[in-house]
Amino acid sequence: MRVAIVSRIYRPEPSAASLFLGAVADELTGRGNRVVVLTARPPKSTRTPRHVETVRTFPVVRDRQGYVRGYIPYLSFD
């Protein structure tokens, strides 16, 4: 089966959502499924781990603390 995960954040971002989605991807790939993740590019200071799943990232706007900002306020969500 092919599975797509689309999320504003994904591992290695430090959040519960990114850790949960990473665990879901690990379980799916462990069962032989092909997983593609579409997500925001992690902060430059973040070390990106190797993934079994395919991760495609896109540039985003971040605030001073490094959090992803929405392009249109209140319309961006996890």
Buried (B, 14 or more C-beta within 10 A) or exposed (E): EEBEBEBBBBBBBEBEBBBEBBEBBBEBBEEEEEBBBBBBBBBEEEEEEEBEBEBEEEEBEBEEEEEBEEEEEEEEEE
